[in-house]
Amino acid sequence: MSAPAIAQTGHNAMTDAEWEARVELAACYRLFHQLGWHELIYNHITVRVPGTVDQFLINPFGLMYREVKASNLVKMDIHGNKIGDSLYSVNPAGFVVHSAVHAARHDVHCVMHTHTTAGQIVSCQKEGLLPLSFNAMPYTGRISYHDFEGITLDTVECDRLAQSLGTNNLLILRNHGLLACGATVADAFADLYQLQRACEVQVGAMQSGATLNWPPREVALHVAEQNKMQNTGPGNTLMFAAMVRWMDDIDPSYRD
């Protein structure tokens, strides 16, 4: 579906690239709903508007992820100001986290943040993610951590959060949740999916009461190096395209 089929969002024109980004992001919100990765009307996924440095698309505050469409996504600048005449507002606490990453990492197109149960449990554990499972070992030495400072309403935390993330694409916000970023929506989703699965397995393994089998550290580091070589690109693109087809089968109204 092309841009002319959509009502204007406060601008006289919208580039094809922006419309495509809107459709992809809306599909991602619907996917998170299906996976249960939502916190009612809270949490966010953002993408940088193609061709810009300081413009971003985010979900309207007050809508559940299953209600997000390409047309009702809100465009913002890096300071959290709304661009255009959208009828919706944006949750400021959510955008503080995202703006910190987008401002510091111009290589990042997409930022995702979740409060899943397994993710929050691991974020509350002092050791963080453990190199126990097939899903966890690829991220050995590749996850950053940021200490909890309260509800993310204070923009002065942005610099500290960006410093905590550094050059990694995954961040565990201690006592809070998970964050993933990437050069594409597909790359960010692939990393977040694997991290979420790793957290689920870790929680289940620790609850089982069985003696845990710890792979040698050198094996975990080897797996991490292997994963670096296949962490982005065609595989992630193919996987996310399959997820989009799934969303189309369930309800293609996100494309409106």
VEXTOR-162242 format. One record per residue (C-alpha): residue number from 0; residue in three letters; x, y, z. Coordinates in nm, 3 decimals. Layout:
N
- NUM, ALA, X, Y, Z
...
! end
This chain:
256
- 0, MET, 0.000, 0.000, 0.000
- 1, SER, 0.146, 0.339, -0.089
- 2, ALA, 0.147, 0.671, 0.091
- 3, PRO, -0.130, 0.843, -0.109
- 4, ALA, -0.383, 0.594, 0.032
- 5, ILE, -0.342, 0.736, 0.381
- 6, ALA, -0.486, 1.051, 0.534
- 7, GLN, -0.232, 1.321, 0.599
- 8, THR, -0.059, 1.330, 0.938
- 9, GLY, 0.011, 1.702, 0.957
- 10, HIS, 0.226, 1.737, 0.646
- 11, ASN, 0.127, 1.811, 0.291
- 12, ALA, 0.329, 1.516, 0.170
- 13, MET, 0.493, 1.203, 0.303
- 14, THR, 0.783, 1.027, 0.137
- 15, ASP, 0.742, 0.668, 0.029
- 16, ALA, 1.028, 0.579, 0.264
- 17, GLU, 0.845, 0.725, 0.564
- 18, TRP, 0.525, 0.544, 0.476
- 19, GLU, 0.710, 0.215, 0.442
- 20, ALA, 0.873, 0.277, 0.781
- 21, ARG, 0.531, 0.345, 0.932
- 22, VAL, 0.387, 0.021, 0.797
- 23, GLU, 0.686, -0.180, 0.920
- 24, LEU, 0.670, -0.023, 1.266
- 25, ALA, 0.294, -0.074, 1.291
- 26, ALA, 0.344, -0.441, 1.200
- 27, CYS, 0.602, -0.466, 1.476
- 28, TYR, 0.360, -0.326, 1.733
- 29, ARG, 0.099, -0.582, 1.628
- 30, LEU, 0.363, -0.855, 1.654
- 31, PHE, 0.454, -0.750, 2.009
- 32, HIS, 0.084, -0.767, 2.096
- 33, GLN, 0.063, -1.123, 1.966
- 34, LEU, 0.374, -1.222, 2.162
- 35, GLY, 0.240, -1.062, 2.481
- 36, TRP, 0.528, -0.814, 2.493
- 37, HIS, 0.318, -0.517, 2.598
- 38, GLU, 0.238, -0.333, 2.919
- 39, LEU, -0.121, -0.236, 2.837
- 40, ILE, -0.087, 0.116, 2.688
- 41, TYR, 0.277, 0.158, 2.797
- 42, ASN, 0.620, 0.076, 2.649
- 43, HIS, 0.741, 0.176, 2.307
- 44, ILE, 0.911, 0.083, 1.982
- 45, THR, 1.059, 0.371, 1.783
- 46, VAL, 1.215, 0.414, 1.441
- 47, ARG, 1.407, 0.701, 1.294
- 48, VAL, 1.224, 0.862, 1.003
- 49, PRO, 1.422, 0.770, 0.690
- 50, GLY, 1.627, 1.058, 0.555
- 51, THR, 1.629, 1.246, 0.887
- 52, VAL, 1.858, 1.263, 1.187
- 53, ASP, 1.625, 1.391, 1.457
- 54, GLN, 1.274, 1.273, 1.366
- 55, PHE, 1.116, 0.957, 1.501
- 56, LEU, 0.793, 0.757, 1.490
- 57, ILE, 0.633, 0.628, 1.810
- 58, ASN, 0.302, 0.483, 1.926
- 59, PRO, 0.017, 0.710, 2.035
- 60, PHE, -0.025, 0.723, 2.412
- 61, GLY, -0.352, 0.564, 2.516
- 62, LEU, -0.373, 0.297, 2.247
- 63, MET, -0.285, -0.066, 2.295
- 64, TYR, -0.034, -0.219, 2.057
- 65, ARG, -0.315, -0.402, 1.876
- 66, GLU, -0.467, -0.063, 1.787
- 67, VAL, -0.156, 0.087, 1.632
- 68, LYS, -0.173, 0.165, 1.259
- 69, ALA, 0.066, 0.325, 1.015
- 70, SER, -0.155, 0.633, 1.006
- 71, ASN, -0.182, 0.694, 1.382
- 72, LEU, 0.188, 0.670, 1.464
- 73, VAL, 0.315, 1.001, 1.603
- 74, LYS, 0.617, 1.183, 1.461
- 75, MET, 0.847, 1.351, 1.714
- 76, ASP, 1.177, 1.532, 1.727
- 77, ILE, 1.471, 1.433, 1.947
- 78, HIS, 1.347, 1.663, 2.225
- 79, GLY, 1.008, 1.492, 2.246
- 80, ASN, 0.816, 1.761, 2.060
- 81, LYS, 0.534, 1.640, 1.839
- 82, ILE, 0.570, 1.713, 1.468
- 83, GLY, 0.248, 1.765, 1.275
- 84, ASP, -0.114, 1.768, 1.385
- 85, SER, -0.165, 1.422, 1.532
- 86, LEU, -0.459, 1.403, 1.772
- 87, TYR, -0.257, 1.180, 2.003
- 88, SER, -0.002, 1.258, 2.270
- 89, VAL, 0.310, 1.059, 2.361
- 90, ASN, 0.412, 0.915, 2.696
- 91, PRO, 0.717, 1.129, 2.791
- 92, ALA, 0.869, 0.868, 3.023
- 93, GLY, 0.894, 0.625, 2.735
- 94, PHE, 1.056, 0.859, 2.490
- 95, VAL, 1.331, 0.957, 2.735
- 96, VAL, 1.477, 0.608, 2.706
- 97, HIS, 1.449, 0.601, 2.328
- 98, SER, 1.579, 0.952, 2.271
- 99, ALA, 1.890, 0.870, 2.473
- 100, VAL, 1.976, 0.587, 2.235
- 101, HIS, 1.879, 0.765, 1.914
- 102, ALA, 2.076, 1.076, 2.007
- 103, ALA, 2.393, 0.886, 2.093
- 104, ARG, 2.379, 0.617, 1.826
- 105, HIS, 2.318, 0.750, 1.475
- 106, ASP, 2.379, 0.397, 1.346
- 107, VAL, 2.056, 0.291, 1.518
- 108, HIS, 1.732, 0.298, 1.320
- 109, CYS, 1.507, 0.118, 1.569
- 110, VAL, 1.483, 0.099, 1.950
- 111, MET, 1.262, -0.150, 2.137
- 112, HIS, 1.184, -0.161, 2.509
- 113, THR, 0.986, -0.421, 2.702
- 114, HIS, 0.870, -0.504, 3.055
- 115, THR, 0.815, -0.877, 3.008
- 116, THR, 0.798, -1.092, 3.320
- 117, ALA, 1.108, -1.298, 3.236
- 118, GLY, 1.299, -0.988, 3.129
- 119, GLN, 1.217, -0.807, 3.451
- 120, ILE, 1.310, -1.110, 3.662
- 121, VAL, 1.655, -1.130, 3.503
- 122, SER, 1.692, -0.751, 3.535
- 123, CYS, 1.638, -0.796, 3.911
- 124, GLN, 1.908, -1.061, 3.942
- 125, LYS, 2.253, -0.933, 4.040
- 126, GLU, 2.433, -1.157, 3.788
- 127, GLY, 2.211, -1.049, 3.500
- 128, LEU, 2.193, -1.279, 3.199
- 129, LEU, 2.382, -1.603, 3.257
- 130, PRO, 2.559, -1.791, 2.972
- 131, LEU, 2.353, -2.102, 3.032
- 132, SER, 2.144, -2.162, 2.722
- 133, PHE, 2.170, -2.175, 2.345
- 134, ASN, 1.984, -1.844, 2.336
- 135, ALA, 2.202, -1.674, 2.598
- 136, MET, 2.555, -1.775, 2.497
- 137, PRO, 2.559, -1.572, 2.172
- 138, TYR, 2.537, -1.258, 2.387
- 139, THR, 2.826, -1.337, 2.620
- 140, GLY, 3.011, -1.010, 2.671
- 141, ARG, 2.771, -0.826, 2.440
- 142, ILE, 2.506, -0.701, 2.683
- 143, SER, 2.524, -0.370, 2.866
- 144, TYR, 2.359, -0.285, 3.200
- 145, HIS, 2.213, 0.038, 3.336
- 146, ASP, 2.137, 0.085, 3.707
- 147, PHE, 1.785, 0.180, 3.806
- 148, GLU, 1.741, 0.553, 3.876
- 149, GLY, 1.363, 0.572, 3.903
- 150, ILE, 1.089, 0.636, 3.647
- 151, THR, 1.257, 0.766, 3.334
- 152, LEU, 1.111, 1.117, 3.339
- 153, ASP, 1.438, 1.304, 3.390
- 154, THR, 1.625, 1.387, 3.070
- 155, VAL, 1.951, 1.420, 3.262
- 156, GLU, 1.954, 1.041, 3.276
- 157, CYS, 1.983, 1.024, 2.896
- 158, ASP, 2.361, 1.068, 2.886
- 159, ARG, 2.417, 0.807, 3.155
- 160, LEU, 2.188, 0.561, 2.981
- 161, ALA, 2.366, 0.612, 2.650
- 162, GLN, 2.703, 0.565, 2.820
- 163, SER, 2.578, 0.243, 2.976
- 164, LEU, 2.469, 0.109, 2.636
- 165, GLY, 2.795, 0.203, 2.467
- 166, THR, 2.843, 0.024, 2.136
- 167, ASN, 2.634, -0.279, 2.229
- 168, ASN, 2.285, -0.329, 2.086
- 169, LEU, 2.133, -0.487, 2.396
- 170, LEU, 2.080, -0.324, 2.733
- 171, ILE, 1.933, -0.469, 3.050
- 172, LEU, 1.781, -0.190, 3.255
- 173, ARG, 1.831, -0.321, 3.607
- 174, ASN, 1.509, -0.374, 3.803
- 175, HIS, 1.322, -0.246, 3.498
- 176, GLY, 1.332, -0.442, 3.171
- 177, LEU, 1.500, -0.504, 2.837
- 178, LEU, 1.611, -0.280, 2.551
- 179, ALA, 1.731, -0.368, 2.202
- 180, CYS, 1.839, -0.146, 1.915
- 181, GLY, 1.959, -0.206, 1.562
- 182, ALA, 2.024, -0.072, 1.216
- 183, THR, 1.690, -0.220, 1.106
- 184, VAL, 1.366, -0.321, 1.272
- 185, ALA, 1.447, -0.680, 1.178
- 186, ASP, 1.788, -0.670, 1.347
- 187, ALA, 1.652, -0.515, 1.667
- 188, PHE, 1.367, -0.767, 1.680
- 189, ALA, 1.598, -1.064, 1.625
- 190, ASP, 1.819, -0.960, 1.915
- 191, LEU, 1.528, -0.884, 2.146
- 192, TYR, 1.359, -1.214, 2.063
- 193, GLN, 1.672, -1.411, 2.147
- 194, LEU, 1.728, -1.213, 2.466
- 195, GLN, 1.368, -1.266, 2.574
- 196, ARG, 1.398, -1.641, 2.509
- 197, ALA, 1.727, -1.651, 2.700
- 198, CYS, 1.559, -1.483, 2.998
- 199, GLU, 1.268, -1.726, 2.987
- 200, VAL, 1.501, -2.026, 2.981
- 201, GLN, 1.714, -1.883, 3.262
- 202, VAL, 1.411, -1.827, 3.484
- 203, GLY, 1.280, -2.176, 3.412
- 204, ALA, 1.617, -2.343, 3.467
- 205, MET, 1.671, -2.169, 3.800
- 206, GLN, 1.317, -2.252, 3.916
- 207, SER, 1.356, -2.620, 3.825
- 208, GLY, 1.576, -2.693, 4.125
- 209, ALA, 1.796, -2.919, 3.915
- 210, THR, 2.175, -2.887, 3.914
- 211, LEU, 2.264, -2.655, 3.629
- 212, ASN, 2.516, -2.750, 3.363
- 213, TRP, 2.755, -2.459, 3.300
- 214, PRO, 2.927, -2.461, 2.959
- 215, PRO, 3.292, -2.352, 2.979
- 216, ARG, 3.347, -1.979, 2.949
- 217, GLU, 3.558, -2.025, 2.637
- 218, VAL, 3.271, -2.209, 2.468
- 219, ALA, 3.028, -1.926, 2.548
- 220, LEU, 3.276, -1.671, 2.409
- 221, HIS, 3.320, -1.884, 2.097
- 222, VAL, 2.945, -1.892, 2.042
- 223, ALA, 2.935, -1.513, 2.082
- 224, GLU, 3.201, -1.474, 1.812
- 225, GLN, 3.011, -1.710, 1.583
- 226, ASN, 2.694, -1.509, 1.636
- 227, LYS, 2.863, -1.181, 1.544
- 228, MET, 2.915, -1.312, 1.193
- 229, GLN, 2.547, -1.393, 1.139
- 230, ASN, 2.377, -1.147, 1.370
- 231, THR, 2.254, -0.910, 1.101
- 232, GLY, 2.147, -0.932, 0.741
- 233, PRO, 1.945, -1.183, 0.535
- 234, GLY, 1.847, -1.417, 0.818
- 235, ASN, 1.693, -1.143, 1.028
- 236, THR, 1.523, -0.993, 0.722
- 237, LEU, 1.370, -1.328, 0.630
- 238, MET, 1.252, -1.388, 0.985
- 239, PHE, 1.088, -1.047, 1.020
- 240, ALA, 0.924, -1.079, 0.677
- 241, ALA, 0.767, -1.403, 0.803
- 242, MET, 0.641, -1.216, 1.111
- 243, VAL, 0.486, -0.949, 0.886
- 244, ARG, 0.307, -1.222, 0.686
- 245, TRP, 0.176, -1.357, 1.017
- 246, MET, 0.039, -1.013, 1.108
- 247, ASP, -0.121, -0.983, 0.764
- 248, ASP, -0.295, -1.318, 0.817
- 249, ILE, -0.429, -1.207, 1.156
- 250, ASP, -0.535, -0.849, 1.079
- 251, PRO, -0.385, -0.634, 0.801
- 252, SER, -0.553, -0.317, 0.932
- 253, TYR, -0.216, -0.204, 1.072
- 254, ARG, -0.135, -0.102, 0.714
- 255, ASP, -0.410, 0.164, 0.713
! end
